[in-house]
Amino acid sequence: MDELPETEWIAACAHGLQRHWRTVDPVELEAVAAELSHDPRLRAMRPVEAAIEWLKPVACGDVQSVRQPGRI
């Protein structure tokens, strides 16, 4: 696959993120995508695939409980 220029990769990744987070400001999603573009593992993927990969913990509900001992 030919490597996309960084600006195009970021725009496409932000679009992929927006599919999941429709209410988040697109400018914020572009900032997240720009950060993701600096991760060599994610940058080697197609932009939408990178967004999906990065979102996996959120999409799978893999969130740790912050319950304190002795409290319900």
Distance bins in CASP14 RR format, pairs under 12 A and 6 or more apart:
PFRMAT RR
TARGET T0000
AUTHOR 0000-0000-0000
RMODE 2
METHOD distances of the structure
MODEL  1
1 9 0 0 0 0 0 1 0 0 0 0 0
1 44 0 0 0 0 1 0 0 0 0 0 0
1 45 0 0 0 0 1 0 0 0 0 0 0
1 46 1 0 0 1 0 0 0 0 0 0 0
1 47 0 0 0 0 0 1 0 0 0 0 0
1 49 0 0 0 0 0 1 0 0 0 0 0
2 8 0 0 0 0 0 1 0 0 0 0 0
2 9 0 0 0 0 0 1 0 0 0 0 0
2 46 0 0 0 0 0 1 0 0 0 0 0
3 9 0 0 0 0 1 0 0 0 0 0 0
3 37 0 0 0 0 0 1 0 0 0 0 0
3 43 0 0 0 0 1 0 0 0 0 0 0
3 44 0 0 0 0 1 0 0 0 0 0 0
3 45 0 0 0 0 0 1 0 0 0 0 0
3 46 0 0 0 0 0 1 0 0 0 0 0
3 47 0 0 0 0 0 1 0 0 0 0 0
4 10 0 0 0 0 1 0 0 0 0 0 0
4 11 0 0 0 0 1 0 0 0 0 0 0
4 12 1 0 0 1 0 0 0 0 0 0 0
4 13 0 0 0 0 1 0 0 0 0 0 0
4 37 0 0 0 0 1 0 0 0 0 0 0
4 43 0 0 0 0 1 0 0 0 0 0 0
4 44 0 0 0 0 0 1 0 0 0 0 0
4 45 0 0 0 0 0 1 0 0 0 0 0
4 46 0 0 0 0 1 0 0 0 0 0 0
4 47 1 0 0 1 0 0 0 0 0 0 0
4 48 0 0 0 0 0 1 0 0 0 0 0
4 50 0 0 0 0 0 1 0 0 0 0 0
5 11 0 0 0 0 1 0 0 0 0 0 0
5 12 0 0 0 0 0 1 0 0 0 0 0
5 37 0 0 0 0 0 1 0 0 0 0 0
5 43 0 0 0 0 0 1 0 0 0 0 0
5 47 0 0 0 0 0 1 0 0 0 0 0
6 12 0 0 0 0 0 1 0 0 0 0 0
6 13 0 0 0 0 0 1 0 0 0 0 0
6 30 0 0 0 0 0 1 0 0 0 0 0
6 33 0 0 0 0 0 1 0 0 0 0 0
6 34 0 0 0 0 1 0 0 0 0 0 0
6 36 0 0 0 0 0 1 0 0 0 0 0
6 37 1 0 1 0 0 0 0 0 0 0 0
6 38 0 0 0 0 1 0 0 0 0 0 0
6 43 0 0 0 0 1 0 0 0 0 0 0
6 47 0 0 0 0 0 1 0 0 0 0 0
7 13 0 0 0 0 0 1 0 0 0 0 0
7 14 0 0 0 0 0 1 0 0 0 0 0
7 30 0 0 0 0 1 0 0 0 0 0 0
7 33 0 0 0 0 0 1 0 0 0 0 0
7 34 0 0 0 0 1 0 0 0 0 0 0
7 37 0 0 0 0 1 0 0 0 0 0 0
7 47 0 0 0 0 0 1 0 0 0 0 0
8 14 0 0 0 0 0 1 0 0 0 0 0
8 15 0 0 0 0 0 1 0 0 0 0 0
8 33 0 0 0 0 0 1 0 0 0 0 0
8 37 0 0 0 0 0 1 0 0 0 0 0
8 46 0 0 0 0 0 1 0 0 0 0 0
8 47 0 0 0 0 1 0 0 0 0 0 0
9 15 0 0 0 0 0 1 0 0 0 0 0
9 16 0 0 0 0 0 1 0 0 0 0 0
9 30 0 0 0 0 0 1 0 0 0 0 0
9 33 1 0 0 1 0 0 0 0 0 0 0
9 34 0 0 0 0 1 0 0 0 0 0 0
9 36 0 0 0 0 1 0 0 0 0 0 0
9 37 1 0 1 0 0 0 0 0 0 0 0
9 38 0 0 0 0 0 1 0 0 0 0 0
9 39 0 0 0 0 0 1 0 0 0 0 0
9 42 0 0 0 0 1 0 0 0 0 0 0
9 43 1 0 0 1 0 0 0 0 0 0 0
9 44 0 0 0 0 0 1 0 0 0 0 0
9 45 0 0 0 0 1 0 0 0 0 0 0
9 46 0 0 0 0 1 0 0 0 0 0 0
9 47 1 0 1 0 0 0 0 0 0 0 0
9 48 0 0 0 0 0 1 0 0 0 0 0
9 49 0 0 0 0 0 1 0 0 0 0 0
9 50 0 0 0 0 1 0 0 0 0 0 0
9 51 0 0 0 0 0 1 0 0 0 0 0
10 16 0 0 0 0 0 1 0 0 0 0 0
10 17 0 0 0 0 0 1 0 0 0 0 0
10 26 0 0 0 0 0 1 0 0 0 0 0
10 27 0 0 0 0 0 1 0 0 0 0 0
10 29 0 0 0 0 1 0 0 0 0 0 0
10 30 1 0 0 1 0 0 0 0 0 0 0
10 31 0 0 0 0 1 0 0 0 0 0 0
10 32 0 0 0 0 1 0 0 0 0 0 0
10 33 1 0 1 0 0 0 0 0 0 0 0
10 34 1 0 1 0 0 0 0 0 0 0 0
10 35 0 0 0 0 1 0 0 0 0 0 0
10 36 0 0 0 0 1 0 0 0 0 0 0
10 37 1 0 1 0 0 0 0 0 0 0 0
10 38 0 0 0 0 0 1 0 0 0 0 0
10 42 0 0 0 0 0 1 0 0 0 0 0
10 43 0 0 0 0 0 1 0 0 0 0 0
10 47 1 0 0 1 0 0 0 0 0 0 0
10 50 0 0 0 0 0 1 0 0 0 0 0
10 51 0 0 0 0 0 1 0 0 0 0 0
11 17 0 0 0 0 0 1 0 0 0 0 0
11 18 0 0 0 0 0 1 0 0 0 0 0
11 26 0 0 0 0 1 0 0 0 0 0 0
11 27 0 0 0 0 0 1 0 0 0 0 0
11 29 0 0 0 0 1 0 0 0 0 0 0
11 30 1 0 0 1 0 0 0 0 0 0 0
11 33 1 0 0 1 0 0 0 0 0 0 0
11 34 0 0 0 0 1 0 0 0 0 0 0
11 37 0 0 0 0 0 1 0 0 0 0 0
11 47 1 0 0 1 0 0 0 0 0 0 0
11 48 0 0 0 0 0 1 0 0 0 0 0
11 51 0 0 0 0 0 1 0 0 0 0 0
12 18 0 0 0 0 0 1 0 0 0 0 0
12 19 0 0 0 0 0 1 0 0 0 0 0
12 29 0 0 0 0 0 1 0 0 0 0 0
12 30 0 0 0 0 0 1 0 0 0 0 0
12 33 0 0 0 0 1 0 0 0 0 0 0
12 36 0 0 0 0 0 1 0 0 0 0 0
12 37 0 0 0 0 0 1 0 0 0 0 0
12 43 0 0 0 0 0 1 0 0 0 0 0
12 45 0 0 0 0 0 1 0 0 0 0 0
12 46 1 0 0 1 0 0 0 0 0 0 0
12 47 1 1 0 0 0 0 0 0 0 0 0
12 48 1 0 0 1 0 0 0 0 0 0 0
12 49 0 0 0 0 0 1 0 0 0 0 0
12 50 0 0 0 0 1 0 0 0 0 0 0
12 51 0 0 0 0 1 0 0 0 0 0 0
13 19 0 0 0 0 0 1 0 0 0 0 0
13 20 0 0 0 0 0 1 0 0 0 0 0
13 26 0 0 0 0 0 1 0 0 0 0 0
13 29 0 0 0 0 1 0 0 0 0 0 0
13 30 0 0 0 0 1 0 0 0 0 0 0
13 31 0 0 0 0 0 1 0 0 0 0 0
13 32 0 0 0 0 1 0 0 0 0 0 0
13 33 1 1 0 0 0 0 0 0 0 0 0
13 34 0 0 0 0 1 0 0 0 0 0 0
13 35 0 0 0 0 1 0 0 0 0 0 0
13 36 1 0 1 0 0 0 0 0 0 0 0
13 37 1 0 0 1 0 0 0 0 0 0 0
13 38 0 0 0 0 0 1 0 0 0 0 0
13 39 0 0 0 0 0 1 0 0 0 0 0
13 42 0 0 0 0 1 0 0 0 0 0 0
13 43 0 0 0 0 1 0 0 0 0 0 0
13 45 0 0 0 0 1 0 0 0 0 0 0
13 46 0 0 0 0 1 0 0 0 0 0 0
13 47 1 1 0 0 0 0 0 0 0 0 0
13 48 1 0 0 1 0 0 0 0 0 0 0
13 49 0 0 0 0 1 0 0 0 0 0 0
13 50 1 0 1 0 0 0 0 0 0 0 0
13 51 1 0 1 0 0 0 0 0 0 0 0
13 52 0 0 0 0 1 0 0 0 0 0 0
13 53 0 0 0 0 0 1 0 0 0 0 0
13 54 0 0 0 0 1 0 0 0 0 0 0
13 55 0 0 0 0 0 1 0 0 0 0 0
14 20 0 0 0 0 0 1 0 0 0 0 0
14 21 0 0 0 0 0 1 0 0 0 0 0
14 24 0 0 0 0 1 0 0 0 0 0 0
14 25 0 0 0 0 0 1 0 0 0 0 0
14 26 1 0 0 1 0 0 0 0 0 0 0
14 27 0 0 0 0 1 0 0 0 0 0 0
14 28 0 0 0 0 1 0 0 0 0 0 0
14 29 1 0 1 0 0 0 0 0 0 0 0
14 30 1 0 1 0 0 0 0 0 0 0 0
14 31 0 0 0 0 1 0 0 0 0 0 0
14 32 1 0 0 1 0 0 0 0 0 0 0
14 33 1 0 1 0 0 0 0 0 0 0 0
14 34 0 0 0 0 1 0 0 0 0 0 0
14 35 0 0 0 0 0 1 0 0 0 0 0
14 36 0 0 0 0 1 0 0 0 0 0 0
14 37 0 0 0 0 0 1 0 0 0 0 0
14 47 0 0 0 0 1 0 0 0 0 0 0
14 48 0 0 0 0 0 1 0 0 0 0 0
14 50 0 0 0 0 0 1 0 0 0 0 0
14 51 0 0 0 0 1 0 0 0 0 0 0
14 54 0 0 0 0 0 1 0 0 0 0 0
15 21 0 0 0 0 0 1 0 0 0 0 0
15 22 0 0 0 0 0 1 0 0 0 0 0
15 26 0 0 0 0 1 0 0 0 0 0 0
15 29 0 0 0 0 1 0 0 0 0 0 0
15 30 0 0 0 0 1 0 0 0 0 0 0
15 32 0 0 0 0 0 1 0 0 0 0 0
15 33 0 0 0 0 1 0 0 0 0 0 0
15 46 0 0 0 0 0 1 0 0 0 0 0
15 47 1 0 0 1 0 0 0 0 0 0 0
15 48 1 0 0 1 0 0 0 0 0 0 0
15 50 0 0 0 0 0 1 0 0 0 0 0
15 51 0 0 0 0 1 0 0 0 0 0 0
15 52 0 0 0 0 0 1 0 0 0 0 0
16 22 0 0 0 0 0 1 0 0 0 0 0
16 24 0 0 0 0 0 1 0 0 0 0 0
16 26 0 0 0 0 0 1 0 0 0 0 0
16 29 0 0 0 0 1 0 0 0 0 0 0
16 30 0 0 0 0 0 1 0 0 0 0 0
16 32 0 0 0 0 0 1 0 0 0 0 0
16 33 0 0 0 0 1 0 0 0 0 0 0
16 36 0 0 0 0 0 1 0 0 0 0 0
16 45 0 0 0 0 0 1 0 0 0 0 0
16 46 0 0 0 0 0 1 0 0 0 0 0
16 47 1 0 0 1 0 0 0 0 0 0 0
16 48 1 0 1 0 0 0 0 0 0 0 0
16 49 0 0 0 0 1 0 0 0 0 0 0
16 50 0 0 0 0 1 0 0 0 0 0 0
16 51 1 0 1 0 0 0 0 0 0 0 0
16 52 1 0 0 1 0 0 0 0 0 0 0
16 53 0 0 0 0 0 1 0 0 0 0 0
16 54 0 0 0 0 1 0 0 0 0 0 0
16 55 0 0 0 0 1 0 0 0 0 0 0
17 23 0 0 0 0 0 1 0 0 0 0 0
17 24 1 0 0 1 0 0 0 0 0 0 0
17 25 0 0 0 0 0 1 0 0 0 0 0
17 26 0 0 0 0 1 0 0 0 0 0 0
17 27 0 0 0 0 0 1 0 0 0 0 0
17 28 0 0 0 0 1 0 0 0 0 0 0
17 29 1 0 1 0 0 0 0 0 0 0 0
17 30 0 0 0 0 1 0 0 0 0 0 0
17 31 0 0 0 0 0 1 0 0 0 0 0
17 32 1 0 0 1 0 0 0 0 0 0 0
17 33 1 0 0 1 0 0 0 0 0 0 0
17 34 0 0 0 0 0 1 0 0 0 0 0
17 35 0 0 0 0 0 1 0 0 0 0 0
17 36 0 0 0 0 1 0 0 0 0 0 0
17 42 0 0 0 0 0 1 0 0 0 0 0
17 47 0 0 0 0 1 0 0 0 0 0 0
17 48 0 0 0 0 1 0 0 0 0 0 0
17 50 0 0 0 0 1 0 0 0 0 0 0
17 51 1 0 1 0 0 0 0 0 0 0 0
17 52 0 0 0 0 1 0 0 0 0 0 0
17 53 0 0 0 0 0 1 0 0 0 0 0
17 54 1 0 0 1 0 0 0 0 0 0 0
17 55 1 0 0 1 0 0 0 0 0 0 0
17 58 0 0 0 0 0 1 0 0 0 0 0
17 59 0 0 0 0 0 1 0 0 0 0 0
18 24 1 0 0 1 0 0 0 0 0 0 0
18 25 0 0 0 0 1 0 0 0 0 0 0
18 26 1 0 0 1 0 0 0 0 0 0 0
18 27 0 0 0 0 0 1 0 0 0 0 0
18 28 0 0 0 0 0 1 0 0 0 0 0
18 29 1 0 1 0 0 0 0 0 0 0 0
18 30 0 0 0 0 1 0 0 0 0 0 0
18 32 0 0 0 0 0 1 0 0 0 0 0
18 33 0 0 0 0 1 0 0 0 0 0 0
18 47 0 0 0 0 0 1 0 0 0 0 0
18 48 0 0 0 0 0 1 0 0 0 0 0
18 51 0 0 0 0 1 0 0 0 0 0 0
18 55 0 0 0 0 0 1 0 0 0 0 0
19 29 0 0 0 0 0 1 0 0 0 0 0
19 47 0 0 0 0 0 1 0 0 0 0 0
19 48 0 0 0 0 1 0 0 0 0 0 0
19 51 1 0 0 1 0 0 0 0 0 0 0
19 52 0 0 0 0 1 0 0 0 0 0 0
19 55 0 0 0 0 1 0 0 0 0 0 0
19 59 0 0 0 0 0 1 0 0 0 0 0
20 29 0 0 0 0 1 0 0 0 0 0 0
20 32 0 0 0 0 0 1 0 0 0 0 0
20 48 0 0 0 0 0 1 0 0 0 0 0
20 51 1 0 0 1 0 0 0 0 0 0 0
20 52 0 0 0 0 1 0 0 0 0 0 0
20 54 0 0 0 0 1 0 0 0 0 0 0
20 55 1 0 1 0 0 0 0 0 0 0 0
20 56 0 0 0 0 0 1 0 0 0 0 0
20 57 0 0 0 0 0 1 0 0 0 0 0
20 58 1 0 0 1 0 0 0 0 0 0 0
20 59 1 0 0 1 0 0 0 0 0 0 0
21 28 0 0 0 0 1 0 0 0 0 0 0
21 29 1 0 0 1 0 0 0 0 0 0 0
21 32 0 0 0 0 1 0 0 0 0 0 0
21 33 0 0 0 0 0 1 0 0 0 0 0
21 51 0 0 0 0 1 0 0 0 0 0 0
21 54 0 0 0 0 0 1 0 0 0 0 0
21 55 0 0 0 0 1 0 0 0 0 0 0
21 58 0 0 0 0 1 0 0 0 0 0 0
21 59 0 0 0 0 0 1 0 0 0 0 0
22 29 0 0 0 0 0 1 0 0 0 0 0
23 29 0 0 0 0 0 1 0 0 0 0 0
24 30 0 0 0 0 0 1 0 0 0 0 0
24 31 0 0 0 0 0 1 0 0 0 0 0
24 32 0 0 0 0 1 0 0 0 0 0 0
24 33 0 0 0 0 0 1 0 0 0 0 0
24 55 0 0 0 0 0 1 0 0 0 0 0
25 31 0 0 0 0 1 0 0 0 0 0 0
25 32 0 0 0 0 0 1 0 0 0 0 0
26 32 0 0 0 0 0 1 0 0 0 0 0
26 33 0 0 0 0 0 1 0 0 0 0 0
27 33 0 0 0 0 0 1 0 0 0 0 0
27 34 0 0 0 0 0 1 0 0 0 0 0
28 34 0 0 0 0 0 1 0 0 0 0 0
28 35 0 0 0 0 0 1 0 0 0 0 0
29 35 0 0 0 0 0 1 0 0 0 0 0
29 36 0 0 0 0 0 1 0 0 0 0 0
29 47 0 0 0 0 0 1 0 0 0 0 0
29 51 0 0 0 0 1 0 0 0 0 0 0
29 54 0 0 0 0 0 1 0 0 0 0 0
29 55 0 0 0 0 0 1 0 0 0 0 0
30 36 0 0 0 0 0 1 0 0 0 0 0
30 37 0 0 0 0 0 1 0 0 0 0 0
30 47 0 0 0 0 0 1 0 0 0 0 0
30 51 0 0 0 0 0 1 0 0 0 0 0
31 37 0 0 0 0 0 1 0 0 0 0 0
31 38 0 0 0 0 0 1 0 0 0 0 0
32 38 0 0 0 0 0 1 0 0 0 0 0
32 39 0 0 0 0 0 1 0 0 0 0 0
32 42 0 0 0 0 0 1 0 0 0 0 0
32 50 0 0 0 0 0 1 0 0 0 0 0
32 51 0 0 0 0 1 0 0 0 0 0 0
32 54 0 0 0 0 1 0 0 0 0 0 0
32 55 0 0 0 0 0 1 0 0 0 0 0
32 58 0 0 0 0 0 1 0 0 0 0 0
33 39 0 0 0 0 0 1 0 0 0 0 0
33 42 0 0 0 0 1 0 0 0 0 0 0
33 43 0 0 0 0 0 1 0 0 0 0 0
33 47 1 0 0 1 0 0 0 0 0 0 0
33 48 0 0 0 0 0 1 0 0 0 0 0
33 50 0 0 0 0 1 0 0 0 0 0 0
33 51 1 0 0 1 0 0 0 0 0 0 0
33 54 0 0 0 0 1 0 0 0 0 0 0
33 55 0 0 0 0 0 1 0 0 0 0 0
34 42 0 0 0 0 0 1 0 0 0 0 0
34 43 0 0 0 0 0 1 0 0 0 0 0
34 47 0 0 0 0 0 1 0 0 0 0 0
35 42 0 0 0 0 1 0 0 0 0 0 0
35 43 0 0 0 0 0 1 0 0 0 0 0
35 50 0 0 0 0 0 1 0 0 0 0 0
35 51 0 0 0 0 0 1 0 0 0 0 0
35 54 0 0 0 0 1 0 0 0 0 0 0
36 42 1 0 1 0 0 0 0 0 0 0 0
36 43 1 0 0 1 0 0 0 0 0 0 0
36 44 0 0 0 0 0 1 0 0 0 0 0
36 45 0 0 0 0 1 0 0 0 0 0 0
36 47 0 0 0 0 1 0 0 0 0 0 0
36 48 0 0 0 0 0 1 0 0 0 0 0
36 49 0 0 0 0 0 1 0 0 0 0 0
36 50 1 0 1 0 0 0 0 0 0 0 0
36 51 1 0 0 1 0 0 0 0 0 0 0
36 52 0 0 0 0 0 1 0 0 0 0 0
36 53 0 0 0 0 1 0 0 0 0 0 0
36 54 1 0 1 0 0 0 0 0 0 0 0
36 55 0 0 0 0 0 1 0 0 0 0 0
37 43 1 0 1 0 0 0 0 0 0 0 0
37 44 0 0 0 0 0 1 0 0 0 0 0
37 45 0 0 0 0 0 1 0 0 0 0 0
37 47 0 0 0 0 1 0 0 0 0 0 0
37 50 0 0 0 0 1 0 0 0 0 0 0
37 51 0 0 0 0 0 1 0 0 0 0 0
37 54 0 0 0 0 0 1 0 0 0 0 0
38 50 0 0 0 0 0 1 0 0 0 0 0
39 45 0 0 0 0 1 0 0 0 0 0 0
39 50 0 0 0 0 1 0 0 0 0 0 0
39 51 0 0 0 0 0 1 0 0 0 0 0
39 53 0 0 0 0 1 0 0 0 0 0 0
39 54 0 0 0 0 1 0 0 0 0 0 0
40 50 0 0 0 0 0 1 0 0 0 0 0
41 49 0 0 0 0 0 1 0 0 0 0 0
41 50 0 0 0 0 1 0 0 0 0 0 0
41 53 0 0 0 0 1 0 0 0 0 0 0
41 54 0 0 0 0 0 1 0 0 0 0 0
42 48 0 0 0 0 0 1 0 0 0 0 0
42 49 0 0 0 0 1 0 0 0 0 0 0
42 50 1 0 1 0 0 0 0 0 0 0 0
42 51 0 0 0 0 1 0 0 0 0 0 0
42 52 0 0 0 0 0 1 0 0 0 0 0
42 53 1 0 0 1 0 0 0 0 0 0 0
42 54 1 0 0 1 0 0 0 0 0 0 0
42 55 0 0 0 0 0 1 0 0 0 0 0
42 56 0 0 0 0 0 1 0 0 0 0 0
43 49 0 0 0 0 0 1 0 0 0 0 0
43 50 1 0 0 1 0 0 0 0 0 0 0
43 53 0 0 0 0 0 1 0 0 0 0 0
43 54 0 0 0 0 0 1 0 0 0 0 0
44 50 0 0 0 0 1 0 0 0 0 0 0
44 53 0 0 0 0 0 1 0 0 0 0 0
45 51 0 0 0 0 1 0 0 0 0 0 0
45 52 0 0 0 0 1 0 0 0 0 0 0
45 53 1 0 0 1 0 0 0 0 0 0 0
45 54 0 0 0 0 1 0 0 0 0 0 0
46 52 0 0 0 0 1 0 0 0 0 0 0
46 53 0 0 0 0 0 1 0 0 0 0 0
47 53 0 0 0 0 0 1 0 0 0 0 0
47 54 0 0 0 0 0 1 0 0 0 0 0
48 54 0 0 0 0 0 1 0 0 0 0 0
48 55 0 0 0 0 0 1 0 0 0 0 0
49 55 0 0 0 0 0 1 0 0 0 0 0
49 56 0 0 0 0 0 1 0 0 0 0 0
50 56 0 0 0 0 0 1 0 0 0 0 0
51 58 0 0 0 0 0 1 0 0 0 0 0
51 59 0 0 0 0 0 1 0 0 0 0 0
52 58 0 0 0 0 0 1 0 0 0 0 0
52 59 1 0 0 1 0 0 0 0 0 0 0
52 60 0 0 0 0 0 1 0 0 0 0 0
53 59 0 0 0 0 0 1 0 0 0 0 0
53 60 0 0 0 0 0 1 0 0 0 0 0
55 61 0 0 0 0 0 1 0 0 0 0 0
55 62 0 0 0 0 0 1 0 0 0 0 0
56 62 1 0 0 1 0 0 0 0 0 0 0
57 63 1 0 0 1 0 0 0 0 0 0 0
57 64 0 0 0 0 0 1 0 0 0 0 0
65 71 0 0 0 0 0 1 0 0 0 0 0
65 72 0 0 0 0 0 1 0 0 0 0 0
END
